[in-house]
Amino acid sequence: MQELLAFVHSIYNQTLATMITIDNDPNEDQMTLECALKIVQHLEKNIVRHRENINMASKLASMNKFIQMNYIHNMAETA
């Protein structure tokens, strides 16, 4: 479980660093969308891997839903 939490924390930090880097990039929306899609893919793999641990799977599913609704869905609407 500690390994998974470290993994999620690492992805979160990488995402923040990427988003800060692309702040002034004209392709910002596309890069943010690509980053969000990569995170969702990782989360989905880990949800399946940790399906026996309901608590962890639920947390991962919540993060997955949050990213999908706030980044992927919203960006698709504005495109």
Sine and cosine of phi, psi and omega as CSV:
sin_phi,cos_phi,sin_psi,cos_psi,sin_omega,cos_omega
0.00,0.00,-0.65,0.76,0.03,-1.00
-0.87,0.49,-0.61,0.79,0.01,-1.00
-0.89,0.45,-0.67,0.74,0.01,-1.00
-0.92,0.40,-0.69,0.73,0.03,-1.00
-0.88,0.47,-0.64,0.77,0.05,-1.00
-0.90,0.44,-0.64,0.77,0.03,-1.00
-0.89,0.46,-0.74,0.67,0.00,-1.00
-0.89,0.45,-0.66,0.75,0.02,-1.00
-0.89,0.46,-0.65,0.76,0.02,-1.00
-0.89,0.46,-0.71,0.71,0.03,-1.00
-0.88,0.47,-0.68,0.74,0.00,-1.00
-0.87,0.50,-0.73,0.68,0.00,-1.00
-0.90,0.43,-0.65,0.76,0.03,-1.00
-0.90,0.44,-0.62,0.78,0.01,-1.00
-0.91,0.42,-0.71,0.70,0.04,-1.00
-0.87,0.49,-0.70,0.71,0.01,-1.00
-0.88,0.47,-0.67,0.75,0.02,-1.00
-0.90,0.44,-0.69,0.73,-0.04,-1.00
-0.93,0.38,-0.58,0.81,0.06,-1.00
-0.92,0.40,-0.66,0.75,-0.01,-1.00
-0.90,0.44,-0.60,0.80,-0.10,-0.99
-1.00,-0.06,0.12,0.99,-0.04,-1.00
-0.78,0.62,-0.66,0.75,-0.07,-1.00
-0.98,-0.22,0.24,0.97,-0.03,-1.00
-1.00,0.08,0.71,-0.71,0.03,-1.00
-0.90,0.43,-0.36,0.93,0.03,-1.00
-0.99,-0.13,0.44,0.90,-0.10,-1.00
-0.82,0.58,-0.74,0.67,-0.04,-1.00
-0.88,0.48,-0.69,0.72,0.00,-1.00
-0.90,0.43,-0.68,0.73,-0.01,-1.00
-0.92,0.38,-0.63,0.78,0.04,-1.00
-0.90,0.43,-0.67,0.74,0.02,-1.00
-0.89,0.46,-0.71,0.71,0.01,-1.00
-0.88,0.47,-0.66,0.75,0.02,-1.00
-0.90,0.44,-0.71,0.71,0.01,-1.00
-0.88,0.47,-0.65,0.76,0.02,-1.00
-0.90,0.44,-0.63,0.78,0.04,-1.00
-0.90,0.43,-0.67,0.74,0.01,-1.00
-0.90,0.44,-0.68,0.73,0.01,-1.00
-0.88,0.48,-0.66,0.75,0.03,-1.00
-0.87,0.49,-0.70,0.71,0.03,-1.00
-0.90,0.45,-0.68,0.73,0.00,-1.00
-0.89,0.46,-0.68,0.73,-0.01,-1.00
-0.89,0.46,-0.64,0.77,0.06,-1.00
-0.88,0.47,-0.67,0.74,-0.04,-1.00
-0.96,0.27,-0.48,0.88,0.09,-1.00
-0.88,0.47,-0.70,0.71,0.01,-1.00
-0.91,0.41,-0.69,0.73,-0.04,-1.00
-0.90,0.43,-0.55,0.84,-0.06,-1.00
-0.95,-0.31,0.47,0.89,-0.05,-1.00
-0.91,0.42,-0.37,0.93,0.04,-1.00
-0.96,0.29,-0.46,0.89,0.01,-1.00
-0.99,-0.11,1.00,-0.08,-0.11,-0.99
-0.85,0.52,-0.65,0.76,-0.03,-1.00
-0.88,0.47,-0.75,0.67,-0.02,-1.00
-0.93,0.38,-0.69,0.72,0.01,-1.00
-0.87,0.49,-0.61,0.79,0.02,-1.00
-0.91,0.41,-0.68,0.74,0.03,-1.00
-0.90,0.45,-0.69,0.72,0.02,-1.00
-0.90,0.43,-0.65,0.76,0.02,-1.00
-0.90,0.43,-0.60,0.80,0.04,-1.00
-0.91,0.42,-0.68,0.73,0.04,-1.00
-0.90,0.44,-0.66,0.76,0.02,-1.00
-0.86,0.51,-0.75,0.66,-0.01,-1.00
-0.89,0.46,-0.67,0.74,0.01,-1.00
-0.86,0.51,-0.74,0.67,-0.01,-1.00
-0.91,0.41,-0.68,0.74,0.01,-1.00
-0.88,0.47,-0.69,0.72,-0.05,-1.00
-0.96,0.27,-0.63,0.77,-0.11,-0.99
-1.00,0.04,-0.40,0.92,-0.02,-1.00
-0.91,-0.41,-0.86,0.52,-0.12,-0.99
-0.94,0.35,-0.78,0.63,-0.03,-1.00
-0.91,0.42,-0.73,0.68,-0.01,-1.00
-0.90,0.44,-0.62,0.78,-0.01,-1.00
-0.95,0.32,-0.55,0.84,0.04,-1.00
-0.92,0.39,-0.58,0.82,0.02,-1.00
-0.93,0.36,-0.59,0.81,-0.04,-1.00
-0.99,0.14,-0.26,0.97,-0.03,-1.00
-0.97,0.24,0.00,0.00,0.00,0.00
